[in-house]
Amino acid sequence: MHANDPAVIFLLILIIGIVAGFLFDRLLGPSWLARQFSGSSRGIVTSAIVGVAGAFVGYHIAALLVLGGGLLTLIIAAAAGAAVVLFVWRMAK
C-alpha cells in the first residue's frame, strides 16, 4: 500500500473526520447538562459523520485546486474542511 492508494486516502479521510467530529463534540459542543435540558439529538456519532463529510469536501477541493506539497497538504486541507463544516453545522442550529 502506498500513500496515493485510494484505500489509504479513504481511511485517512475517515480517521480525520471522526477525530475532528469527536474533538468538536467534546470541546466545542454544548455541555452535558445543556444537552440534558435542551434534548439535543446531536451526539458524537452525528458529529463524526459531519466531520467525515467535511474532511471529504476539504480533501477534494484541495485536490481539485492542485495545491502543491503532496499528501501532507491534502491531509491538512481535509482537517480544515472538517473544521469548517463542523463550525457551519453548529451555527445552523
KABEL-V928004 format. One line per field, one symbol per residue. ss: DSSP state (@ for helix, = for strand, . for the rest). A space follows every 10 residues. Layout:
ss->???
This chain:
ss->.....@@@@@ @@@@@@@@@@ @@@@@@@@.. .@@@@@@@.. ...@@@@@@@ @@@@@@@@@@ @@@@...... @@@@@@@@@@ @@@@@@@@@@ @@.
